[in-house]
Amino acid sequence: MSSGTGMTDADGRPVPITVIVDAHIPATVTAGGTDPTAPDDDPASTAPDGDPTLAARIGIRLTPPAGELVWSCTPEAARRLAAELLRAAEEAENAPAGRPVTVGAGELRRGDVRDGDRAMTVESARTDGSTVHITWKSGAGRSWTQAYAADAAITLKRRLPEGR
């Protein structure tokens, strides 16, 4: 990963992120044993030679303006973190906007959800001169195509971020 991830600190400044895989990133060792965050049943928490302090680790380095932070975890913990981040991203994208937004039919893009009683999501949009052909998909899974003038106002309940 690089600083182009869109991650920012609390003040809105970009935070470069580096992710590395290294079998030599030491796990945290406490008085009671090895990494307290690694589950005992995690096979990745022990290196092939049996030394739990040299297990394969995923390193995450954040470099905000205030100073560098370095974290590491087992591959299994990295998968759990990725799953939680994915769940949170989907929840944030699926949250209803504060108020509906109106766009021209020519500006519709895949994933936009039309405002109304029934869920209708844009599957695709194709422009043919001054006409836009929108393929909608219902919450029940049915699809259909409707033609609109490119400047026809369409009110959306939710709009995915640009580039999705």
C-alpha positions as CSV (number, residue, x, y, z in Angstrom):
1,M,0.0,0.0,0.0
2,S,1.0,3.6,-0.4
3,S,0.1,7.0,0.8
4,G,-2.6,7.1,-1.9
5,T,-4.9,5.0,0.2
6,G,-7.0,8.0,1.3
7,M,-6.1,7.4,5.0
8,T,-5.9,10.6,7.0
9,D,-5.1,11.5,10.6
10,A,-7.5,13.2,12.9
11,D,-6.5,16.6,11.4
12,G,-7.2,15.4,7.8
13,R,-3.5,15.1,6.8
14,P,-2.6,12.1,4.6
15,V,-1.0,9.1,6.4
16,P,1.3,7.0,4.3
17,I,0.8,3.2,4.9
18,T,3.2,0.4,4.2
19,V,2.2,-3.3,4.6
20,I,5.0,-5.9,4.7
21,V,5.2,-9.6,5.2
22,D,8.2,-10.7,7.2
23,A,9.1,-13.9,9.1
24,H,11.5,-11.9,11.2
25,I,9.2,-9.3,12.7
26,P,9.3,-10.3,16.4
27,A,6.0,-10.9,18.1
28,T,5.5,-9.0,21.4
29,V,6.9,-11.0,24.3
30,T,5.5,-10.4,27.7
31,A,6.4,-11.8,31.1
32,G,3.6,-14.4,30.6
33,G,4.9,-15.7,27.2
34,T,4.5,-14.6,23.6
35,D,2.2,-12.3,21.7
36,P,-0.9,-12.0,23.9
37,T,-3.1,-11.1,20.9
38,A,-2.2,-14.3,18.9
39,P,-4.7,-17.0,19.6
40,D,-3.3,-20.3,20.9
41,D,-4.9,-22.3,18.1
42,D,-3.4,-20.1,15.4
43,P,-0.8,-22.2,13.5
44,A,0.7,-19.0,12.1
45,S,1.6,-17.9,15.7
46,T,4.6,-20.3,15.7
47,A,7.5,-20.3,13.3
48,P,8.5,-23.6,11.6
49,D,11.4,-24.0,14.0
50,G,8.9,-23.7,17.0
51,D,10.0,-20.2,18.1
52,P,6.8,-18.2,18.5
53,T,8.7,-14.9,18.6
54,L,9.8,-15.4,15.0
55,A,6.5,-16.4,13.4
56,A,5.5,-15.1,10.0
57,R,4.0,-11.7,10.7
58,I,2.2,-9.0,8.7
59,G,3.7,-5.6,9.4
60,I,1.7,-2.4,9.1
61,R,3.6,0.9,9.2
62,L,1.6,4.2,9.5
63,T,3.6,7.4,9.0
64,P,1.5,10.3,10.1
65,P,3.2,13.8,10.5
66,A,3.3,13.3,14.3
67,G,5.6,10.2,14.0
68,E,5.7,6.6,12.9
69,L,3.5,3.8,14.2
70,V,4.4,0.1,13.5
71,W,2.1,-2.8,14.2
72,S,2.4,-6.4,13.4
73,C,0.0,-9.4,13.6
74,T,-0.4,-13.0,12.5
75,P,-1.8,-13.7,9.0
76,E,-5.0,-14.9,10.6
77,A,-5.3,-11.7,12.6
78,A,-4.7,-9.7,9.4
79,R,-7.6,-11.6,7.7
80,R,-9.9,-10.8,10.6
81,L,-8.9,-7.1,10.4
82,A,-9.5,-7.1,6.6
83,A,-12.9,-8.7,7.1
84,E,-13.9,-6.1,9.7
85,L,-12.7,-3.3,7.5
86,L,-14.6,-4.7,4.5
87,R,-17.8,-5.0,6.7
88,A,-17.4,-1.4,7.9
89,A,-16.8,-0.2,4.4
90,E,-20.0,-1.9,3.1
91,E,-22.0,-0.6,6.1
92,A,-20.8,3.0,5.4
93,E,-21.6,2.7,1.7
94,N,-25.0,1.2,2.4
95,A,-26.0,3.8,5.0
96,P,-28.7,6.1,3.8
97,A,-27.5,9.6,2.9
98,G,-28.7,12.5,5.1
99,R,-31.0,13.6,2.2
100,P,-31.6,12.4,-1.3
101,V,-29.5,13.8,-4.1
102,T,-30.9,14.6,-7.6
103,V,-28.7,14.0,-10.7
104,G,-29.2,14.0,-14.4
105,A,-29.9,10.6,-16.0
106,G,-26.6,11.0,-17.9
107,E,-24.7,11.2,-14.6
108,L,-26.0,7.9,-13.2
109,R,-23.4,5.2,-12.5
110,R,-23.5,1.6,-11.5
111,G,-24.5,1.2,-7.8
112,D,-26.6,4.3,-7.5
113,V,-29.9,3.6,-5.7
114,R,-33.1,5.4,-6.7
115,D,-35.1,7.1,-4.1
116,G,-38.6,5.6,-3.6
117,D,-40.6,2.9,-1.9
118,R,-38.8,0.0,-3.7
119,A,-35.1,-0.5,-4.0
120,M,-33.9,0.1,-7.6
121,T,-30.1,-0.1,-8.2
122,V,-28.4,1.0,-11.4
123,E,-26.8,-2.0,-13.1
124,S,-25.5,-0.1,-16.1
125,A,-26.0,3.1,-18.0
126,R,-25.5,3.6,-21.8
127,T,-25.7,6.9,-23.6
128,D,-27.1,7.0,-27.2
129,G,-27.0,10.6,-28.3
130,S,-29.3,12.6,-26.0
131,T,-30.9,9.4,-24.6
132,V,-29.6,7.4,-21.7
133,H,-30.5,3.8,-21.3
134,I,-30.5,2.7,-17.7
135,T,-30.7,-0.9,-16.6
136,W,-32.2,-1.1,-13.2
137,K,-32.2,-4.1,-10.8
138,S,-34.8,-4.5,-8.1
139,G,-34.3,-5.7,-4.6
140,A,-36.0,-8.9,-5.7
141,G,-33.4,-9.4,-8.5
142,R,-35.4,-8.5,-11.5
143,S,-33.7,-6.3,-14.2
144,W,-35.2,-3.9,-16.8
145,T,-34.0,-1.1,-19.0
146,Q,-35.6,2.4,-19.2
147,A,-34.7,5.2,-21.6
148,Y,-34.4,8.8,-20.3
149,A,-33.4,12.2,-21.7
150,A,-29.8,12.8,-20.6
151,D,-30.9,15.8,-18.5
152,A,-33.9,14.1,-16.8
153,A,-33.8,14.5,-13.1
154,I,-33.3,11.3,-11.1
155,T,-33.5,11.4,-7.3
156,L,-31.2,9.0,-5.6
157,K,-31.4,7.6,-2.1
158,R,-27.7,6.6,-2.1
159,R,-24.7,7.3,-4.4
160,L,-21.6,5.2,-4.2
161,P,-18.3,7.1,-4.2
162,E,-16.7,8.0,-7.6
163,G,-14.7,5.1,-9.1
164,R,-16.7,2.2,-7.8
